[in-house]
Amino acid sequence: MKPVWKDLFWTNPADPHLSTATQTLTKGLTRPFCIVQNPAYSLVLEENVWSKALNRIVVNSISPEQAADTAIERIKQIFDEWQ
């Protein structure tokens, strides 16, 4: 069976939009979002873990290292819950 992206419809140079999209998708020029690779990361985004870390640095005057350690700890907890 011939791969779909080798069909003339998708590679027709007369239509630069489709041929460019095909090249982008087949040559690895894009990466899927983190939530596609692991659904646990959607919770990290939902909880705004990194935004909260930045907020602690600015508002509570804690060190960036402390804020990062706390954020990483929370991310590990979220990922552990998904295993």
C-alpha positions as CSV (number, residue, x, y, z in Angstrom):
1,M,0.0,0.0,0.0
2,K,1.4,3.4,-1.0
3,P,1.8,5.9,1.8
4,V,-0.9,8.7,1.6
5,W,1.7,11.5,1.6
6,K,3.3,10.2,-1.6
7,D,0.0,10.7,-3.5
8,L,0.2,13.5,-6.1
9,F,-2.6,15.4,-4.3
10,W,-0.3,16.0,-1.3
11,T,2.9,16.6,-3.2
12,N,1.6,18.7,-6.1
13,P,4.0,21.7,-6.4
14,A,1.2,23.7,-8.0
15,D,-0.5,23.9,-4.6
16,P,2.3,25.2,-2.3
17,H,0.1,25.0,0.8
18,L,-0.5,21.2,0.7
19,S,3.0,20.4,-0.5
20,T,4.6,22.5,2.2
21,A,2.3,21.0,4.9
22,T,3.3,17.5,3.7
23,Q,7.0,18.3,3.9
24,T,6.6,19.8,7.3
25,L,4.8,16.8,8.7
26,T,6.9,14.1,7.0
27,K,10.4,15.5,7.5
28,G,10.0,15.8,11.3
29,L,9.9,19.6,11.3
30,T,7.2,19.7,14.0
31,R,7.0,18.1,17.4
32,P,3.8,17.0,19.2
33,F,2.8,18.9,22.3
34,C,3.9,17.5,25.6
35,I,0.4,16.5,26.5
36,V,0.3,14.2,23.5
37,Q,3.5,12.4,24.7
38,N,2.3,12.0,28.3
39,P,-1.2,13.0,29.5
40,A,0.1,13.7,32.9
41,Y,1.7,16.9,31.6
42,S,-1.8,18.3,30.9
43,L,-2.3,18.4,34.7
44,V,1.0,20.3,35.0
45,L,-0.3,22.9,32.6
46,E,-3.7,22.9,34.3
47,E,-2.2,23.6,37.7
48,N,0.2,26.3,36.3
49,V,3.1,24.7,38.1
50,W,5.7,26.9,36.5
51,S,3.7,30.1,36.8
52,K,3.3,29.4,40.5
53,A,7.0,28.9,40.8
54,L,7.6,32.3,39.1
55,N,5.0,33.9,41.4
56,R,6.8,32.6,44.5
57,I,10.0,34.1,43.3
58,V,8.5,37.5,42.6
59,V,6.0,37.8,45.4
60,N,7.5,35.7,48.2
61,S,11.1,36.5,47.3
62,I,12.2,32.9,47.5
63,S,15.2,31.9,45.4
64,P,14.7,30.6,41.9
65,E,16.4,27.3,42.9
66,Q,13.8,26.8,45.7
67,A,10.9,27.6,43.4
68,A,12.2,25.2,40.7
69,D,12.7,22.5,43.3
70,T,9.2,22.9,44.5
71,A,7.8,22.9,40.9
72,I,9.8,19.8,40.0
73,E,8.7,18.0,43.1
74,R,5.0,18.7,42.2
75,I,5.6,17.6,38.6
76,K,7.1,14.3,39.8
77,Q,4.1,13.8,42.1
78,I,1.7,14.4,39.1
79,F,3.6,11.9,36.9
80,D,3.8,9.3,39.7
81,E,0.0,9.5,40.0
82,W,-0.3,8.5,36.3
83,Q,1.8,5.5,36.5
